[in-house]
Amino acid sequence: MADSPAPDAPEEDLSPTGTDAEPVVELLTLADGLPPVIETDEALAAYAALVAAGTGPVAIDAERASGYRYSSRAYLIQVRRQGAGTGLIDPIPLTSLAPLQEAIGGAEWILHAATQDLPCLAEVGLVPAALFDTELAGRLLNYPRVGLATLVETLLDRRMKKEHSAVDWSTRPLPEPWLEYAALDVEVLVELRTILADQLVEAGKDDWARQEFDNLRGFEPTVRTDAWRRTSGLHKVRGRRALGAVRALWEARDELARERDVTPGRLIPDAAIIVAATAMPTSRGALMSTQGFHGRGASRFAPLWLEAIKTAAEMDEADLPSRTPRGDGPPAPRAWAEKSPVAARRLELARAAVAALAEQHDLPTENLLTPDHLRRVMWEPPATRDPVELLERVIDQLGALGSRSWQIGLTAPTLTRAILDAEEQAKA
């Protein structure tokens, strides 16, 4: 507890009316109160009828149990539309969300960070005909921070509570404060969309944004090959045998986590995998004395972890993983100077030119052109060096990689010049 002021001391004026005071930002509250959770087919049909009769775009959000569950399924779906109010939908007990999809029809969805929610929404049959992503709009407008709470405070002068962002949304029943938090996430999206859309038009970026939003409608999460290589601390592992043990432990943990629908780190953490792969214990006692192997997941499934280590220990040398995975893309940029000095120079020139172009158009560099697309073109550019033909081939190459037409129009001439300049410099 803070010390009390002396009895005769004048009280400090804490009011926000002074000339140097920060403006008070009002806390965002629910306009219509907290609606009941929709958890029956009959309740969903009734709300879907309201959505169908409503007007304007539809704000949508979803809550998952990341950090608690293996799956990325939606455990709560929030919907809001003018005339329909907010619906808090529990998809778990429902037969189908088809009534909601039909009610929305061709109306535009408004989401924040759409790539996070589109996969789990598609899993329950909800797919947008058109969408507006408020986070991506903020990036195209080059706001330094584009989290929902930050944009709401910046553009709407409202403060959002975010203390329930990492809770276990698979909990049932969901506590009322969590539901209020979830409902507030869609409360502001329509108003936020209006402001951002006007700003995109004013900045001359509305067509760019529409191309980006249309591209998101077909979004599918990247399926990573050799996902075990993302194990935290992998750089500490020495030798292919130890790498094989990391892979075997990671794959055993991942399969078990999938079966039990828990996040893998709740079984054993990455740090435990790294230490065990280095020590290669052969008995339960040695395993359980390894740093990080504690708790129910480590003890209960000790035979599984030991079998994974044994598999790696007995594996033929030819079947062990190498330090550098084979892939269809270019090598890591740090290796370019050794492998191809001209390609390294192309990359250097292209990166600098694209960064300058992004600054000119008030864009984050990664939104102007996907870094992987830039690297691929600079590593394996078209063979021709005729400037006109080279530009045409670069345009085709970027299009094949998935760059949008607005990105291609701005960056293809820049990349073409980098290719030509790098080779001229190499000849000099």
N, C-alpha and C positions, 0 to 999 in steps of 0.2 A: 504494500500500500504506500502511496506517496505521502511525504510529510505534509502535515497541515500547516497553513501559513500562520505566522505569529498573529495573535489576536488583534493588534493595532495596525497590522500591515494593510495597506490599501489593496483591494482585490484587483487582479489583473483583468483588463478588458479583453475578453476572448471573442467578442462579437465580430462578425465579418464585415463590419461597415467602415473600417478604416481605409485610408487611401491605398495602403499597401496590401490589403487583404486579398486572398485568392477568392474568385467567385465561387459561391456555393453551388455544387452540382446536385440537382435533385435526384433522389433514389428512384429508380424505375419500379413501378408497382403495376399489378394486373388491372387492366381497365374494367374487366367484367367479372372479377373474382375468379376463384379456382373452380374449374368445371370437374365433374366426376370423371373417373377413369372409364373409358369405353372398353369393356371386357366381355361383351356378349355380341353375337351376330345381330341381334335385334337392335341393340344400342348403336352398333356401327351403321346399320341400314338407316336409322333415324338421322344420324349425323351426316351420312352421305347425302341424304335428301337435302339437308340444309346447305351443304357445300355445292350441290348441283344448282340450287336456287340462288347462290351467292354471286357476287360480281368481282371482277378484277383478278389479279394474280393470286396464287396460293402459296403462302409461306409454309415451308416444311423443314423439319429437323428430326433427327433420330438420336437416341441414346443407346450406346453399346456398353458392354462390361469389360472394356479393355483393362488389362492388368489383373483380371479375375478369371475370365473365361478364355478358352482357346479360340472359340468361334468369334466372328465379328458380327453376329446376328443382332438385329435391332430388338431391344427389350422395351422400348417406348418410342412411339412416333407421335410428334406434335404437328398439328395442322391448324392453320388459321386463314380465314378468308372473310372479306367484307360481307356481312349479312349472315354468316354462319358461326362467327365466333371461333373460339379455340377448341380443338378436340385433342384430348390426350388418350392415345390409343395403345392398349396393351396387345401386341400382335400374337403373343404366345397362346392364349386360349381360343383365338378366333379361327373359324374354319377357313376363311379367305378374306383378303382385302380387296377383292375384285369390285365390290360396290363403291369403294372409295376411288379406285382408279377410274371407273366409269363416270363417277360424279365429277371428277376433275377434268376429264376429257382433254381438250386441247389447250386448256388454260396454262399460262406460264407458271412454272415453279420458281420460288425464290428460296435459295439455300445460301448458307454461309460455309465456305470450304466444301464445295459439292463433292469433291473426290473422296472425302471421308465417309459420306452418307449414301452416295448413289449405289455402291455395291450391296449394302445391307437392305436398302429399299427395293432394289431389283429382286433380291432374294425372296421378298414377300409379294412380288408382282406389281410393284409401283415403279413406273418408268415415265419420265417426263416427255411431253411432246415439244416443249420449249422450256428454257430455264434462264435464270439470272443469278449469278454467283456474286454475292456482295463482297466476299473476300477477294476474289479475282478482280472485280471492278476496282477495289481499293488499291490493288497492286498495279493495275494499268494506270491509275491516277498517281502512282508513286507515293502513296502515303507511307511514312516510315514504319508504322505498325498497323497491321490490318486484322488483329483479333477483333472479334465481335464487340466485346466490352469497350475496347479502345475506340473503335469507329462510332459506336453509339454515344460515347462521351464526347468525342470530337465533333460529330455532326448533329447530334440530337440533344446535347446538353443534359444527358441522363446518365446516371451511374448504375451499373449492373452488379449484383452480387454474383460471384463466381466460385463460392466455396464448395459447391457440390459437383464440380466438373469431373472429379476423378472417383466418384463413388461406384459401388457395385450395383449397376442398374438391373441385375438379375434378381435382386432382393424382392421378395414379395411378403406382405404388401409394401408398396413404395411409400416411404414417409411423406407427409404433406409438404414439408419444406423442400424436398427434392422435386416434387411435382410442381411447386410454384416456380422453382428455378427453371425447370424444363419449359414451362408455359411461357415464361418471360423471353426465352430464346426466340420464339416466333412472334411475340407481341410487337417487336420493333421492325421486323424485316420489311414489311410493305413500305413504311415511311422511309426506311434507310435506302431501299431500292430506288424510290422516287428521287431522292437527293443525289445519289450516285449516278443515276441515269442522266440527270440534268448536267452533272459535271462532266460526264463522258462526252455528251454532245458539245458542251462548251469547249472542251479540250480537243475536239475533232477526233476522238477515239471511239465513238460509238460503233462504227463499223468494225473496228478491230475487236471490240468487246463482243459483238454479236458473233463473229467468227470463232472466238475463243469459247463462248457459251455453247454454240452449236457443236463444237468439237467435243465438249464435255459430255454431251448426250450419249456418245458412244464409248464413254470411259469404261475401261476394265482394269482392275489392279494388275500390276506387273507381277508375273510369276517368276520369281528369282530362281535361277539354277544355282546349285551349290550354295544354298541359303546358309548352310552351317559356317561358311566363311565369314559371316557377319557376327560370329561369336565374339563378345567383348573380350579383349585381351589376347586375341589370336596372335598378335605380333610377338608375344613373349615365347611362343612355342618354337622349339628348335627340332629339326629333323622330320623326315616324312613319316616315320613310325608314330611320333607324337601327334602329327597332323591327322593321321589315320585314326588315332584314339579320340581326338576331338570330334571328328566326323561321326564315328561310331556312337559316342556318348550323346552327341547332339541329336542324331537320328533316332536313337532309342528314346530319349526324352521327348522329342517331338511327337513320336507315334503314341506314346503313353499319354501325353497331354491332350492329344486329339481325342483319344478314346474316352478320357475322363472329363473332357471339356473344362480344363483348367489352363491358365497361362503357364507355359513351360518353366518360367523362372520360379514358380511356386513349388516345383518338384525339387530341382536343384538349380542354383544360380550359375550363370556363365563362369564366374570365378572358380567354382568348384570343378567344372569341366576342365578348365585350363590346368589347374593344379594336378588333378588326377591323371590327365594325359601326359603330364611331365613325369609324375612319380610312378605311374603304371602299377598300382597296387594289385596284388594277386589274392588277397584274403579279405574277408569281411572286416576283421579288426584293423588291417592296414588301411582299408578304404575309409572306415568311419573315423580314423584318426587323421585323415587328409583334410586340410583346411577347406571349409565350406560344406563338408558333408555332415550336416546335422539336421535335425528336424525329422518329421514323419516321412517326407518324400524320400530323403536320403536313406533312412533306415529300412523302411518298408520295402523299397524296391532295390535294395542293395544287390540281390542276385542279378538283376537286369543290368545294373551299371558294371558289375564285374564281368558279365558275359560280353558286354560291349568292348571293354578293355581287352579281354582275352581274344576276341575276334581280331582286333587291330594288331595285337602282339603276334598272332599266328598268320597274318595275311602275307601273301607273296609280295615281294618288293615291287614288282611291276604293277600291282593293283593299288598301291598306296598313293594318296594324292600328292601332287607337287605343290610347291609354295605358290606358284603363279598359275591360276586356272586358265584353261584354254577357253577362248571366246571368239565371237565373230567381230568384235569391235577392235578399235585401235589399242595399242598398249597404253600404259599409264603415261601421262604427259612428261613426267620426270625422266622417262627412258627415251624420249624422242631424240634428244640431241645425240645420243650414242647410236641409235638405230638408223636415223635419217636426219642429218643436220638441216637439209632443205625443208623437210616437213616441220621440224621444230621452229624454223624461221617463219614458215607459213602460219603456224599456230600463233606465234608471238605477234605477228603483224595483224592477223585477223582478230585476235582477242582485243588488242588495243583499239582497232578501228571500230569494232562492234561496241565496245565500252563507250567510245566517244559518240557513236551514233545514238546509243541509249540515253546518254546525258542530253544530247541535243533534243530528243523527243520526250524527255522527262519520264523515262521508263527504267525499271530495274533491268539490268543486262540479261538476266535469265528469262525474263518475259519477252524481251525482244527476239531472242533466239535461244532455243534449248541448247545448253552447253554440249551435250552429247552429239547433237546434229552438227555443230560447228567442228568438233573434233573429228568426226567421221569424214566430213568433206575435206578438211585440211590434211588428213592422213592419206586418203585415197581420192584425190581430185580427178576430174575427167582428164583424159590423156591429151586432148587438143590444147594448143596454146594460141589459137586464133581467138582474139578477144571476144568477138561476137558469138562464135560457136561455143566458146568456153562459158560465157554467161548463160547461154541457153541450156548447156549441160548442167551447170550448177543449179539453175532453177529446177530442172527435172530431178536432180539428186535430192535437193531439199524437199521437194514435193513428195518424193518416194519415202523419205524419212518421216513425213508427217507434219512438216512445218506448214503453218497456215499461209494463205496467199498474202496477207498483209505483212507477215514476217519476211516472206520471200522477196516481196517487192522492195522492202527496205534494205535487206542484208545481202541479197545475191550479188549486186554490183560491188559491194565492199569485199566479199569473199573472193570474187573474181580478181579484183585488184591485188589482194594479198597473195594469191597464187602467182600472179605474173611478177609482182615486185620481188617476192622471195627468190624466184629463179633468176631474175636479173641480177640481184645482189650476189647470188651464188656464182654467177659467171664473172663478176667484176674482180 
